[in-house]
């Protein structure tokens, strides 16, 4: 199994550009989520989804959009990139149960100039 | 609301020494607790989880953690550190809404 696959692994953008970070999972998990990781702050939840067609905001949603048209895919869109969005982004998935661990992708390292 | 506090952003231990990483949580409902490990340039891997079945939880790579409700703690230990244990460790808590709240992380350095 591939698990959770994120693309691209690295990206450099200019301020104001838009882009989509891709996330796909092959475990038929209902729950998917996006986090950003910044030094000394752990992982913070951006958006999450409990199933196809259902999304909701996490702790730090501003500047990001998501959609969930299929169970497998959960793309994250940066609408107008800002230097404050320079970070490492992780996608995760799990069954729809709070006692089940989330499975993480390898991350996308994003730099905004 | 739920939150996690990890005491100590950096821990340095000698090879063969005890590893102790501290985690305290707050949760308005009985929590589910997790420890994850992150090696450089990789995603997070599950070390172990507490889901109320037993207070002492054994995980991978010789790690274990003890849930203490009275102290709202879930500290991670390993009796004898190995060079391969050098990584960043995250404690996380979940309640009934599927969302995980993470601590700030503790970086472990192992000295030869």
Backbone of each chain as ProteinMPNN parsed JSONL, in Angstrom:
{"seq_chain_A": "XXXXXXXXXXXXXXXXXXXXXXXXXXXXXXXXXXXXXXXXXXXXXXXXXXXXXXXXXXXXXXXXXXXXXXXXXXXXXXXXXXXXXXXXXXXXXXXXXXXXXXXXXXXXXXXXX", "coords_chain_A": {"N_chain_A": [[0.828, -1.21, 0.0], [0.434, 2.27, -0.771], [-0.295, 4.177, 1.082], [-0.48, 7.378, 2.432], [-0.074, 9.839, 0.089], [1.729, 12.628, -0.85], [2.063, 15.398, -3.009], [3.578, 18.325, -4.493], [6.915, 17.423, -3.274], [8.622, 19.47, -2.659], [8.408, 23.02, -3.013], [8.709, 26.255, -4.382], [7.392, 29.44, -4.204], [6.294, 32.641, -5.43], [5.287, 35.602, -3.701], [1.808, 36.104, -3.69], [1.212, 34.302, -5.701], [-0.742, 31.405, -6.617], [-1.433, 28.015, -5.637], [-1.858, 24.419, -5.631], [-1.693, 21.93, -3.237], [-1.313, 18.498, -3.35], [-3.008, 15.601, -2.085], [-3.4, 12.213, -1.537], [-4.98, 9.166, -0.565], [-4.959, 5.617, -0.102], [-6.368, 3.942, 1.54], [-9.009, 3.908, 2.044], [-9.977, 5.666, 3.959], [-12.201, 7.622, 5.927], [-11.745, 10.035, 7.264], [-9.814, 12.909, 6.693], [-7.097, 15.224, 6.808], [-5.357, 18.385, 6.972], [-2.275, 19.723, 8.031], [-0.052, 22.255, 9.229], [3.41, 22.579, 9.89], [5.459, 24.275, 11.997], [8.519, 25.564, 13.353], [8.882, 24.853, 16.803], [6.176, 24.943, 17.293], [4.703, 22.693, 16.956], [2.272, 20.684, 15.252], [-0.299, 22.225, 13.47], [-3.762, 22.303, 12.9], [-5.247, 22.801, 9.778], [-7.43, 22.45, 7.85], [-10.102, 20.052, 7.736], [-11.747, 16.912, 6.91], [-14.605, 14.853, 7.063], [-15.604, 13.122, 5.292], [-16.483, 12.473, 1.827], [-17.461, 15.413, 0.202], [-17.776, 16.858, 2.524], [-16.356, 19.303, 4.478], [-14.388, 21.146, 6.889], [-13.271, 23.878, 8.983], [-10.101, 24.144, 10.609], [-7.748, 24.986, 13.11], [-6.125, 27.004, 11.985], [-7.203, 28.285, 9.434], [-7.176, 30.445, 7.625], [-6.517, 31.798, 4.441], [-6.371, 29.478, 3.068], [-7.961, 26.944, 1.085], [-10.079, 24.044, 0.814], [-11.316, 21.015, -0.712], [-13.39, 18.115, -1.092], [-13.996, 15.879, -3.148], [-13.858, 13.193, -3.658], [-13.393, 10.09, -1.827], [-10.705, 9.454, -1.75], [-9.051, 11.701, -2.317], [-7.763, 14.871, -1.23], [-7.219, 17.87, -1.741], [-5.258, 20.801, -1.016], [-5.562, 24.236, -1.275], [-3.725, 27.145, -1.849], [-4.593, 30.398, -1.922], [-3.603, 33.021, -2.441], [-0.445, 33.311, -2.153], [1.501, 33.984, 0.783], [4.399, 35.195, 2.568], [4.182, 34.335, 5.239], [3.075, 31.875, 5.028], [5.04, 30.114, 4.502], [6.2, 26.981, 5.23], [6.079, 23.573, 6.459], [3.945, 21.239, 5.148], [1.585, 18.84, 6.073], [-0.382, 16.067, 5.211], [-2.947, 13.959, 6.454], [-4.639, 10.863, 7.26], [-7.368, 8.845, 8.497], [-9.433, 6.197, 9.855], [-12.903, 6.906, 10.625], [-12.856, 7.482, 13.569], [-12.122, 8.407, 16.849], [-10.259, 7.034, 18.357], [-8.469, 5.919, 16.706], [-5.274, 5.981, 15.163], [-3.829, 8.633, 13.191], [-2.612, 8.523, 9.832], [0.248, 9.661, 8.263], [1.408, 11.619, 5.486], [4.543, 12.249, 3.715], [5.042, 14.919, 3.623], [5.047, 18.34, 2.362], [7.359, 20.701, 1.5], [7.244, 24.045, 1.617], [8.145, 27.148, 0.322], [7.742, 30.606, 0.434], [8.496, 33.388, -1.365]], "CA_chain_A": [[0.0, 0.0, 0.0], [1.17, 3.517, -0.792], [-0.632, 4.95, 2.274], [-0.815, 8.757, 2.13], [0.894, 10.363, -0.859], [1.666, 14.076, -1.036], [2.869, 15.998, -4.066], [4.994, 17.963, -4.648], [7.683, 17.342, -2.026], [9.203, 20.796, -2.452], [7.879, 24.038, -3.906], [9.015, 27.641, -4.086], [6.424, 30.337, -4.831], [6.415, 34.074, -5.182], [4.133, 36.191, -3.021], [0.674, 36.373, -4.546], [0.9, 33.162, -6.556], [-1.611, 30.384, -6.051], [-1.058, 26.65, -5.995], [-2.583, 23.35, -4.96], [-0.955, 20.793, -2.709], [-2.126, 17.303, -3.552], [-2.972, 14.542, -1.087], [-4.215, 11.055, -1.894], [-4.782, 7.99, 0.295], [-5.528, 4.407, -0.699], [-6.798, 3.094, 2.653], [-10.463, 4.085, 2.175], [-10.25, 6.372, 5.208], [-13.178, 8.698, 5.814], [-11.229, 11.285, 7.826], [-8.562, 13.438, 6.154], [-6.801, 16.513, 7.417], [-4.135, 19.093, 6.608], [-1.591, 20.418, 9.104], [1.203, 22.911, 8.945], [4.383, 22.401, 10.956], [6.407, 25.378, 12.131], [9.428, 25.284, 14.486], [8.438, 25.2, 18.143], [4.717, 25.07, 17.391], [4.057, 21.422, 16.685], [1.446, 20.673, 14.052], [-1.571, 22.923, 13.667], [-4.762, 21.837, 11.961], [-5.711, 23.842, 8.847], [-8.777, 22.031, 7.46], [-10.299, 18.613, 7.823], [-12.944, 16.397, 6.227], [-15.086, 13.569, 7.618], [-16.107, 12.305, 4.196], [-16.636, 13.179, 0.551], [-18.436, 16.491, 0.206], [-17.866, 17.497, 3.85], [-15.103, 19.869, 4.97], [-14.564, 22.128, 7.966], [-12.058, 24.61, 9.32], [-9.366, 23.801, 11.81], [-7.221, 26.055, 13.956], [-5.486, 28.075, 11.213], [-7.707, 28.09, 8.072], [-7.153, 31.63, 6.768], [-5.609, 31.766, 3.297], [-6.381, 28.129, 2.497], [-9.231, 26.31, 0.753], [-10.033, 22.61, 0.55], [-12.515, 20.367, -1.222], [-13.305, 16.648, -0.969], [-14.94, 15.33, -4.117], [-13.771, 11.736, -3.568], [-12.832, 9.611, -0.565], [-9.249, 9.305, -1.829], [-8.274, 12.917, -2.554], [-8.079, 16.014, -0.362], [-6.249, 18.909, -2.097], [-5.208, 22.062, -0.257], [-5.279, 25.345, -2.183], [-3.297, 28.452, -1.353], [-5.278, 31.306, -2.836], [-2.655, 34.087, -2.769], [0.598, 32.937, -1.199], [2.163, 35.019, 1.577], [5.587, 34.653, 3.246], [3.789, 33.675, 6.489], [2.646, 30.514, 4.721], [6.219, 29.259, 4.405], [6.017, 25.967, 6.25], [5.994, 22.205, 5.982], [2.535, 20.866, 5.182], [1.345, 17.407, 6.163], [-1.722, 15.523, 5.063], [-3.116, 12.743, 7.255], [-5.946, 10.224, 7.122], [-7.667, 7.804, 9.485], [-10.851, 5.836, 9.928], [-13.686, 7.897, 11.348], [-12.909, 7.062, 14.971], [-11.122, 9.191, 17.571], [-9.221, 6.215, 18.98], [-7.597, 5.384, 15.66], [-4.209, 6.935, 14.82], [-3.795, 9.183, 11.847], [-1.483, 8.13, 8.998], [0.751, 10.89, 7.687], [2.272, 11.652, 4.329], [5.924, 12.681, 3.961], [5.091, 16.367, 3.718], [5.43, 19.246, 1.277], [8.12, 21.836, 2.037], [6.824, 25.179, 0.798], [8.776, 28.429, 0.617], [7.119, 31.736, -0.251], [9.477, 34.482, -1.413]], "C_chain_A": [[0.854, 1.248, 0.0], [0.879, 4.335, 0.468], [-1.124, 6.332, 1.882], [0.292, 9.338, 1.261], [0.673, 11.856, -1.051], [2.568, 14.494, -2.192], [2.567, 17.482, -4.161], [5.674, 17.827, -3.289], [8.287, 18.697, -1.664], [8.557, 21.766, -3.436], [8.324, 25.401, -3.425], [8.04, 28.509, -4.879], [6.813, 31.779, -4.585], [5.146, 34.561, -4.483], [3.041, 36.507, -4.035], [0.308, 35.234, -5.493], [-0.047, 32.21, -5.835], [-1.074, 29.011, -6.435], [-1.9, 25.669, -5.192], [-1.62, 22.278, -4.514], [-1.863, 19.57, -2.791], [-1.928, 16.294, -2.417], [-3.897, 13.425, -1.522], [-3.911, 9.91, -0.926], [-5.53, 6.802, -0.304], [-6.022, 3.436, 0.366], [-8.3, 3.188, 2.906], [-10.842, 4.762, 3.501], [-11.244, 7.497, 4.981], [-12.58, 10.046, 6.226], [-9.913, 11.648, 7.153], [-8.362, 14.844, 6.683], [-5.499, 17.067, 6.862], [-3.608, 19.831, 7.83], [-0.439, 21.232, 8.514], [2.11, 22.767, 10.161], [5.379, 23.535, 10.913], [7.251, 25.137, 13.374], [8.856, 25.746, 15.815], [6.937, 25.283, 18.334], [3.991, 23.762, 17.148], [3.335, 21.455, 15.349], [0.12, 21.352, 14.374], [-2.524, 22.562, 12.535], [-5.274, 22.994, 11.102], [-7.171, 23.595, 8.459], [-8.876, 20.526, 7.63], [-11.603, 18.226, 7.133], [-13.315, 15.047, 6.836], [-15.697, 12.687, 6.538], [-16.256, 13.14, 2.936], [-17.757, 14.2, 0.644], [-18.55, 17.258, 1.508], [-16.485, 17.991, 4.264], [-15.405, 20.874, 6.07], [-13.213, 22.727, 8.31], [-11.426, 24.071, 10.589], [-8.924, 25.036, 12.549], [-6.716, 27.259, 13.165], [-5.931, 28.025, 9.745], [-7.503, 29.255, 7.102], [-6.092, 31.526, 5.68], [-5.579, 30.431, 2.584], [-7.816, 27.688, 2.192], [-9.03, 24.824, 0.552], [-11.349, 22.191, -0.099], [-12.312, 18.865, -1.098], [-14.362, 16.049, -1.879], [-14.928, 13.803, -4.116], [-13.232, 11.348, -2.193], [-11.315, 9.682, -0.574], [-8.475, 10.621, -1.795], [-8.74, 14.083, -1.692], [-7.062, 17.117, -0.648], [-6.401, 20.158, -1.238], [-4.779, 23.173, -1.206], [-4.835, 26.575, -1.415], [-3.794, 29.478, -2.364], [-4.352, 32.406, -3.348], [-1.519, 33.975, -1.752], [1.229, 34.152, -0.522], [3.375, 34.4, 2.281], [5.258, 33.928, 4.552], [3.304, 32.248, 6.273], [3.83, 29.588, 4.403], [6.203, 28.269, 5.553], [6.193, 24.587, 5.627], [4.55, 21.75, 6.198], [2.405, 19.344, 5.166], [-0.132, 17.11, 5.98], [-1.788, 14.233, 5.873], [-4.504, 12.171, 7.015], [-6.122, 9.172, 8.209], [-9.102, 7.335, 9.286], [-11.586, 6.877, 10.767], [-13.91, 7.429, 12.781], [-11.797, 7.768, 15.724], [-10.029, 8.352, 18.2], [-8.305, 5.554, 17.959], [-6.526, 6.403, 15.29], [-4.343, 7.432, 13.397], [-2.507, 8.742, 11.144], [-1.043, 9.369, 8.225], [1.515, 10.648, 6.393], [3.645, 12.182, 4.701], [6.089, 14.189, 3.963], [5.454, 17.063, 2.427], [6.117, 20.438, 1.923], [7.926, 23.016, 1.107], [7.519, 26.448, 1.266], [8.113, 29.505, -0.221], [8.094, 32.918, -0.197], [8.799, 35.833, -1.565]], "O_chain_A": [[1.879, 1.303, 0.68], [1.73, 5.12, 0.887], [-2.065, 6.462, 1.1], [1.46, 9.331, 1.649], [-0.43, 12.294, -1.375], [3.689, 14.005, -2.332], [1.425, 17.886, -3.939], [5.053, 18.093, -2.26], [8.44, 19.02, -0.485], [8.202, 21.387, -4.552], [8.324, 25.683, -2.227], [7.883, 28.33, -6.087], [7.56, 32.095, -3.659], [4.069, 33.992, -4.66], [3.296, 37.09, -5.088], [-0.799, 35.21, -6.031], [-0.139, 32.211, -4.607], [-0.357, 28.862, -7.425], [-2.559, 26.032, -4.218], [-0.824, 21.774, -5.307], [-3.017, 19.6, -2.363], [-0.835, 16.156, -1.869], [-5.06, 13.671, -1.841], [-2.768, 9.701, -0.521], [-6.582, 6.955, -0.924], [-6.086, 2.231, 0.12], [-8.807, 2.615, 3.87], [-11.885, 4.469, 4.086], [-11.163, 8.23, 3.996], [-12.872, 11.074, 5.615], [-9.008, 10.82, 7.048], [-9.32, 15.563, 6.969], [-4.655, 16.33, 6.352], [-4.359, 20.472, 8.565], [0.072, 20.924, 7.437], [1.656, 22.822, 11.304], [6.064, 23.734, 9.91], [6.762, 24.568, 14.35], [8.4, 26.882, 15.946], [6.466, 25.65, 19.41], [2.761, 23.74, 17.137], [3.739, 22.167, 14.429], [-0.499, 21.09, 15.406], [-2.138, 22.522, 11.367], [-5.681, 24.033, 11.622], [-8.038, 24.431, 8.712], [-7.869, 19.82, 7.663], [-12.44, 19.071, 6.816], [-12.451, 14.208, 7.091], [-16.244, 11.625, 6.835], [-16.166, 14.367, 2.978], [-18.857, 13.895, 1.104], [-19.33, 18.206, 1.602], [-15.55, 17.199, 4.388], [-16.518, 21.388, 6.176], [-12.162, 22.177, 7.983], [-12.105, 23.61, 11.507], [-9.653, 26.027, 12.607], [-6.856, 28.398, 13.608], [-5.101, 27.746, 8.879], [-7.639, 29.08, 5.892], [-4.932, 31.211, 5.947], [-4.85, 30.261, 1.607], [-8.752, 28.006, 2.925], [-7.947, 24.383, 0.166], [-12.35, 22.906, -0.044], [-11.177, 18.397, -1.008], [-15.475, 15.748, -1.448], [-15.906, 13.185, -4.538], [-12.679, 12.186, -1.48], [-10.697, 9.938, 0.459], [-7.352, 10.655, -1.293], [-9.933, 14.265, -1.453], [-6.123, 17.29, 0.129], [-7.493, 20.518, -0.8], [-3.748, 23.062, -1.869], [-5.483, 26.995, -0.457], [-3.439, 29.414, -3.541], [-4.319, 32.688, -4.546], [-1.62, 34.48, -0.634], [1.461, 35.19, -1.143], [3.375, 33.201, 2.561], [5.975, 33.005, 4.939], [3.139, 31.496, 7.233], [3.636, 28.418, 4.075], [6.192, 28.665, 6.718], [6.425, 24.456, 4.425], [4.009, 21.865, 7.297], [3.029, 18.657, 4.357], [-1.003, 17.797, 6.514], [-0.803, 13.501, 5.967], [-5.427, 12.885, 6.621], [-5.147, 8.671, 8.768], [-9.892, 8.006, 8.622], [-10.972, 7.631, 11.522], [-15.014, 7.032, 13.153], [-10.644, 7.738, 15.292], [-8.973, 8.881, 18.547], [-7.465, 4.727, 18.312], [-6.84, 7.581, 15.118], [-4.887, 6.757, 12.523], [-1.457, 8.604, 11.771], [-1.864, 10.047, 7.606], [2.174, 9.623, 6.22], [3.893, 12.525, 5.857], [7.169, 14.69, 4.275], [6.068, 16.488, 1.528], [5.543, 21.106, 2.783], [8.377, 23.004, -0.038], [7.491, 26.785, 2.45], [7.94, 29.348, -1.43], [8.464, 33.384, 0.881], [9.475, 36.86, -1.622]]}, "seq_chain_B": "XXXXXXXXXXXXXXXXXXXXXXXXXXXXXXXXXXXXXXXXXXXXXXXXXXXXXXXXXXXXXXXXXXXXXXXXXXXXXXXXXXXXXXXXXXXXXXXXXXXXXXXXXXXXXXXX", "coords_chain_B": {"N_chain_B": [[-12.662, 21.565, 24.811], [-9.262, 20.818, 24.068], [-5.83, 20.286, 24.894], [-2.229, 20.078, 24.71], [0.781, 19.867, 26.528], [4.177, 19.759, 26.192], [6.958, 19.209, 28.097], [10.019, 20.666, 27.896], [11.874, 21.373, 25.163], [14.096, 20.335, 24.017], [15.99, 17.413, 24.528], [18.815, 15.786, 25.732], [20.555, 12.81, 25.75], [22.723, 10.172, 26.902], [23.962, 7.398, 25.017], [22.434, 4.373, 25.813], [21.351, 5.305, 28.168], [18.452, 6.254, 30.181], [15.535, 7.36, 28.496], [13.307, 9.973, 28.885], [10.413, 11.561, 28.194], [8.247, 14.221, 28.642], [4.723, 14.712, 28.924], [1.815, 16.515, 29.282], [-1.71, 16.806, 29.444], [-4.827, 18.419, 28.648], [-8.251, 17.934, 28.811], [-11.726, 17.919, 28.256], [-13.205, 15.69, 28.189], [-12.917, 12.08, 28.513], [-9.742, 11.252, 27.295], [-8.119, 10.314, 24.163], [-4.856, 9.337, 23.644], [-1.726, 9.909, 22.075], [1.586, 9.111, 20.974], [3.886, 10.292, 18.658], [6.617, 9.873, 16.354], [9.082, 11.71, 14.586], [11.356, 11.478, 12.095], [14.188, 13.086, 10.531], [13.174, 15.041, 7.766], [10.943, 13.513, 7.193], [7.568, 12.17, 7.457], [5.18, 11.855, 10.199], [5.309, 9.115, 12.442], [3.465, 6.621, 14.114], [4.129, 5.901, 17.472], [2.926, 4.853, 19.818], [-0.31, 4.336, 21.403], [-2.897, 5.423, 23.645], [-5.948, 4.189, 24.632], [-7.708, 3.735, 26.681], [-7.741, 1.049, 27.406], [-5.586, -0.032, 28.878], [-3.411, 1.258, 31.367], [-0.643, 1.343, 31.145], [1.158, 1.496, 28.319], [2.608, -0.188, 25.662], [4.859, 0.417, 23.01], [6.329, 0.713, 19.722], [9.818, -0.023, 18.973], [10.825, -0.279, 21.586], [9.74, 1.658, 23.25], [7.571, 2.972, 25.82], [4.597, 4.148, 27.497], [2.917, 5.739, 30.217], [-0.316, 6.226, 31.324], [-1.601, 8.584, 33.478], [-4.242, 9.512, 35.132], [-4.793, 11.134, 37.361], [-2.707, 12.909, 37.367], [-2.915, 14.022, 34.925], [-1.194, 13.154, 32.843], [1.021, 11.743, 30.373], [3.58, 10.406, 29.992], [6.486, 9.525, 28.102], [8.739, 6.826, 27.859], [11.936, 5.172, 27.531], [14.008, 2.548, 28.326], [16.754, 2.302, 27.586], [18.642, 4.252, 25.626], [19.193, 4.459, 22.109], [21.305, 5.199, 19.331], [19.75, 5.476, 17.074], [17.41, 6.53, 18.033], [17.397, 9.238, 17.925], [15.516, 11.951, 17.126], [12.465, 13.835, 16.522], [9.839, 14.121, 18.826], [6.375, 13.861, 19.297], [3.597, 14.516, 21.316], [0.106, 13.874, 21.357], [-3.393, 14.64, 21.56], [-6.733, 13.451, 21.407], [-10.269, 13.845, 21.261], [-13.706, 13.408, 21.147], [-14.166, 14.342, 18.609], [-12.626, 13.632, 16.491], [-10.436, 15.211, 15.829], [-6.947, 15.971, 16.15], [-4.877, 17.342, 18.652], [-1.722, 18.729, 18.945], [1.321, 18.637, 20.878], [4.172, 20.893, 21.247], [6.433, 19.538, 20.587], [9.404, 17.549, 21.185], [12.806, 17.482, 20.785], [15.095, 14.912, 20.517], [18.393, 14.205, 21.279], [21.048, 11.936, 20.951], [23.912, 11.038, 22.622], [27.065, 9.663, 21.881]], "CA_chain_B": [[-11.369, 21.954, 24.256], [-8.175, 19.945, 24.487], [-4.51, 20.817, 24.602], [-1.1, 19.255, 25.136], [2.016, 20.562, 26.864], [5.368, 18.928, 26.291], [7.962, 19.899, 28.889], [11.362, 20.506, 27.344], [11.884, 21.315, 23.699], [15.255, 19.536, 23.641], [16.5, 16.478, 25.532], [20.044, 15.13, 25.308], [20.851, 11.646, 26.591], [23.823, 9.317, 26.469], [23.577, 6.093, 24.527], [22.266, 3.436, 26.909], [20.673, 5.942, 29.295], [16.999, 6.342, 30.136], [14.89, 8.457, 27.804], [12.039, 10.356, 29.512], [9.81, 12.729, 27.556], [7.066, 14.532, 29.449], [3.538, 15.2, 28.222], [0.602, 16.742, 30.075], [-2.825, 17.124, 28.565], [-6.092, 18.849, 29.228], [-9.366, 17.497, 27.981], [-12.985, 17.953, 29.0], [-13.776, 14.345, 28.135], [-11.825, 11.093, 28.524], [-8.962, 11.467, 26.079], [-7.277, 9.334, 23.503], [-3.529, 9.956, 23.638], [-0.814, 9.314, 21.103], [2.948, 9.598, 20.776], [4.408, 10.115, 17.31], [8.027, 10.202, 16.154], [9.391, 12.253, 13.263], [12.761, 11.493, 11.709], [14.443, 14.225, 9.63], [12.61, 15.077, 6.413], [9.917, 12.495, 7.04], [6.306, 12.413, 8.132], [5.069, 11.354, 11.561], [4.998, 7.704, 12.591], [2.888, 6.32, 15.42], [4.895, 5.094, 18.425], [1.985, 4.131, 20.661], [-1.544, 5.065, 21.676], [-3.698, 5.06, 24.808], [-7.379, 4.29, 24.34], [-8.41, 3.347, 27.915], [-7.693, -0.389, 27.674], [-4.583, -0.285, 29.916], [-2.727, 2.528, 31.645], [0.729, 1.237, 30.66], [1.052, 1.169, 26.904], [3.891, -0.499, 25.016], [4.873, 0.779, 21.611], [7.406, 0.169, 18.906], [11.197, 0.387, 19.245], [11.128, -0.327, 23.012], [9.127, 2.764, 23.986], [6.317, 2.762, 26.507], [4.062, 5.35, 28.135], [1.956, 5.45, 31.281], [-1.401, 7.195, 31.491], [-1.935, 8.871, 34.874], [-5.375, 10.441, 35.088], [-4.709, 12.092, 38.47], [-1.691, 13.896, 37.025], [-3.181, 14.363, 33.505], [0.09, 12.999, 32.168], [1.218, 10.591, 29.482], [5.015, 10.496, 29.745], [7.075, 8.49, 27.248], [10.039, 6.385, 28.351], [12.651, 4.039, 26.952], [15.045, 2.276, 29.334], [18.121, 2.395, 27.102], [18.626, 4.991, 24.358], [20.034, 4.027, 20.987], [21.587, 6.321, 18.416], [18.643, 5.593, 16.12], [16.275, 7.214, 18.676], [17.507, 10.677, 17.682], [14.361, 12.341, 16.315], [11.546, 14.716, 17.237], [8.727, 13.348, 19.366], [5.175, 14.665, 19.519], [2.447, 13.99, 22.047], [-1.119, 14.405, 20.78], [-4.625, 14.232, 22.243], [-7.957, 13.497, 20.627], [-11.468, 13.54, 22.048], [-14.765, 12.755, 20.371], [-14.429, 15.024, 17.351], [-11.638, 13.092, 15.548], [-9.305, 16.108, 15.603], [-5.777, 15.823, 17.008], [-4.132, 18.525, 19.089], [-0.341, 18.315, 19.159], [2.264, 19.436, 21.627], [5.155, 21.606, 20.429], [7.481, 18.615, 20.182], [10.666, 17.463, 21.909], [13.887, 16.926, 19.969], [15.997, 14.055, 21.293], [19.749, 13.987, 20.788], [21.691, 10.831, 21.653], [25.368, 11.184, 22.622], [27.788, 8.375, 21.895]], "C_chain_B": [[-10.281, 21.031, 24.828], [-6.854, 20.591, 24.115], [-3.452, 19.911, 25.188], [0.086, 20.155, 25.435], [3.139, 19.545, 26.969], [6.449, 19.732, 26.999], [9.342, 19.611, 28.337], [11.327, 20.391, 25.839], [13.066, 20.489, 23.185], [15.674, 18.663, 24.822], [17.733, 15.807, 24.946], [20.351, 13.998, 26.279], [22.058, 10.915, 26.034], [23.272, 7.998, 25.955], [23.535, 5.116, 25.698], [21.548, 4.0, 28.114], [19.17, 5.955, 29.083], [16.561, 7.563, 29.319], [13.548, 8.722, 28.481], [11.552, 11.636, 28.849], [8.457, 12.967, 28.216], [5.953, 15.141, 28.611], [2.405, 15.337, 29.226], [-0.503, 17.217, 29.152], [-3.952, 17.757, 29.366], [-7.189, 18.459, 28.254], [-10.619, 17.482, 28.834], [-13.686, 16.601, 28.999], [-12.622, 13.351, 28.206], [-11.06, 11.132, 27.214], [-8.453, 10.183, 25.44], [-5.927, 10.018, 23.301], [-2.589, 9.181, 22.737], [0.58, 9.922, 21.269], [3.356, 9.255, 19.349], [5.888, 10.469, 17.306], [8.217, 10.705, 14.728], [10.894, 12.255, 13.06], [12.972, 12.6, 10.678], [13.873, 14.013, 8.237], [11.601, 13.957, 6.148], [8.62, 12.943, 7.705], [6.32, 11.824, 9.533], [4.679, 9.881, 11.549], [4.457, 7.463, 13.999], [3.841, 5.453, 16.241], [3.971, 4.229, 19.275], [0.751, 4.994, 20.875], [-2.201, 4.543, 22.946], [-5.162, 5.266, 24.453], [-8.213, 3.687, 25.449], [-8.369, 1.86, 28.22], [-6.732, -0.715, 28.812], [-3.806, 0.998, 30.122], [-1.273, 2.516, 31.209], [0.675, 0.704, 29.237], [2.451, 0.924, 26.339], [3.793, -0.185, 23.533], [6.02, 0.125, 20.857], [8.756, 0.664, 19.392], [11.526, 0.475, 20.737], [10.557, 0.808, 23.837], [7.849, 2.313, 24.703], [5.888, 4.07, 27.173], [3.018, 4.938, 29.157], [0.955, 6.582, 31.39], [-1.702, 7.352, 32.974], [-3.007, 9.952, 34.883], [-5.248, 11.517, 36.164], [-3.71, 13.199, 38.189], [-1.893, 14.459, 35.618], [-1.889, 14.291, 32.697], [0.115, 11.734, 31.325], [2.68, 10.611, 29.053], [5.53, 9.286, 28.985], [8.448, 8.113, 27.787], [10.608, 5.27, 27.484], [13.842, 3.776, 27.863], [16.47, 2.553, 28.857], [18.13, 3.035, 25.712], [19.608, 4.405, 23.355], [20.214, 5.212, 20.071], [20.425, 6.554, 17.453], [17.409, 6.271, 16.724], [16.33, 8.729, 18.494], [16.434, 11.103, 16.682], [13.581, 13.396, 17.097], [10.306, 13.912, 17.613], [7.566, 14.287, 19.696], [4.148, 13.873, 20.305], [1.198, 14.635, 21.466], [-2.325, 13.848, 21.523], [-5.805, 14.392, 21.303], [-9.129, 13.223, 21.559], [-12.5, 12.928, 21.12], [-15.027, 13.398, 19.021], [-13.401, 14.696, 16.278], [-10.39, 13.967, 15.407], [-8.193, 15.853, 16.614], [-5.224, 17.186, 17.38], [-2.739, 18.068, 19.5], [0.371, 19.227, 20.151], [3.295, 20.043, 20.684], [6.311, 20.72, 19.982], [8.709, 18.679, 21.065], [11.693, 16.798, 21.003], [14.847, 16.153, 20.864], [17.327, 13.916, 20.571], [20.376, 12.88, 21.614], [23.195, 10.963, 21.491], [26.036, 9.817, 22.698], [28.617, 8.21, 23.155]], "O_chain_B": [[-10.399, 20.537, 25.949], [-6.767, 21.346, 23.147], [-3.734, 19.08, 26.051], [0.366, 21.093, 24.689], [3.059, 18.59, 27.741], [6.814, 20.817, 26.547], [9.787, 18.463, 28.309], [10.806, 19.415, 25.298], [13.042, 20.0, 22.055], [15.707, 19.118, 25.965], [17.711, 15.32, 23.816], [20.402, 14.208, 27.491], [22.376, 11.022, 24.85], [22.226, 7.536, 26.413], [24.481, 5.036, 26.482], [21.168, 3.243, 29.007], [18.672, 5.709, 27.985], [17.134, 8.647, 29.435], [12.739, 7.807, 28.636], [12.207, 12.675, 28.936], [7.635, 12.059, 28.337], [6.189, 15.961, 27.724], [2.074, 14.387, 29.935], [-0.254, 17.945, 28.191], [-4.016, 17.643, 30.59], [-7.066, 18.632, 27.042], [-10.583, 17.08, 29.997], [-14.654, 16.399, 29.732], [-11.471, 13.727, 27.985], [-11.657, 11.055, 26.14], [-8.368, 9.13, 26.072], [-5.87, 11.157, 22.836], [-2.652, 7.954, 22.652], [0.73, 11.082, 21.651], [3.207, 8.124, 18.886], [6.359, 11.251, 18.131], [7.603, 10.201, 13.788], [11.623, 12.95, 13.768], [12.018, 13.01, 10.016], [14.059, 12.967, 7.615], [11.434, 13.515, 5.011], [8.576, 13.949, 8.413], [7.354, 11.347, 10.001], [3.836, 9.451, 10.761], [4.951, 8.046, 14.964], [4.303, 4.41, 15.779], [4.197, 3.029, 19.434], [0.742, 6.19, 20.584], [-2.078, 3.364, 23.281], [-5.574, 6.348, 24.035], [-9.307, 3.181, 25.199], [-8.932, 1.444, 29.233], [-7.025, -1.586, 29.632], [-3.565, 1.744, 29.173], [-0.712, 3.576, 30.928], [0.201, -0.405, 28.992], [3.358, 1.736, 26.523], [2.789, -0.476, 22.884], [6.595, -0.872, 21.294], [8.839, 1.646, 20.13], [12.419, 1.231, 21.12], [10.864, 0.912, 25.025], [7.15, 1.404, 24.256], [6.697, 4.974, 27.383], [2.326, 3.933, 28.994], [1.326, 7.747, 31.531], [-2.022, 6.376, 33.653], [-2.731, 11.134, 34.676], [-5.557, 12.682, 35.915], [-3.845, 14.306, 38.71], [-1.107, 15.296, 35.174], [-1.532, 15.221, 31.974], [-0.655, 10.797, 31.535], [2.98, 10.811, 27.876], [5.071, 8.164, 29.196], [9.238, 8.99, 28.136], [9.884, 4.537, 26.809], [14.612, 4.694, 28.145], [17.307, 2.993, 29.644], [17.679, 2.428, 24.74], [20.688, 3.928, 23.704], [19.383, 6.119, 20.035], [20.149, 7.689, 17.064], [16.455, 6.558, 16.0], [15.392, 9.428, 18.877], [16.443, 10.668, 15.53], [13.981, 13.798, 18.189], [9.795, 13.124, 16.817], [7.749, 15.351, 20.288], [3.866, 12.714, 20.002], [1.218, 15.815, 21.117], [-2.29, 12.734, 22.046], [-5.873, 15.334, 20.513], [-9.005, 12.468, 22.523], [-12.179, 12.004, 20.373], [-15.999, 13.051, 18.35], [-13.309, 15.395, 15.269], [-9.373, 13.49, 14.904], [-8.454, 15.559, 17.78], [-5.115, 18.076, 16.536], [-2.586, 17.142, 20.297], [0.073, 20.417, 20.254], [3.304, 19.758, 19.487], [7.083, 21.1, 19.102], [9.027, 19.727, 21.629], [11.478, 15.688, 20.515], [15.349, 16.686, 21.853], [17.374, 13.555, 19.395], [20.256, 12.874, 22.839], [23.704, 10.997, 20.371], [25.632, 8.944, 23.465], [29.284, 7.19, 23.326]]}, "name": "protein", "num_of_chains": 2, "seq": "XXXXXXXXXXXXXXXXXXXXXXXXXXXXXXXXXXXXXXXXXXXXXXXXXXXXXXXXXXXXXXXXXXXXXXXXXXXXXXXXXXXXXXXXXXXXXXXXXXXXXXXXXXXXXXXXXXXXXXXXXXXXXXXXXXXXXXXXXXXXXXXXXXXXXXXXXXXXXXXXXXXXXXXXXXXXXXXXXXXXXXXXXXXXXXXXXXXXXXXXXXXXXXXXXXXXXXXXXXXXXXXXX"}
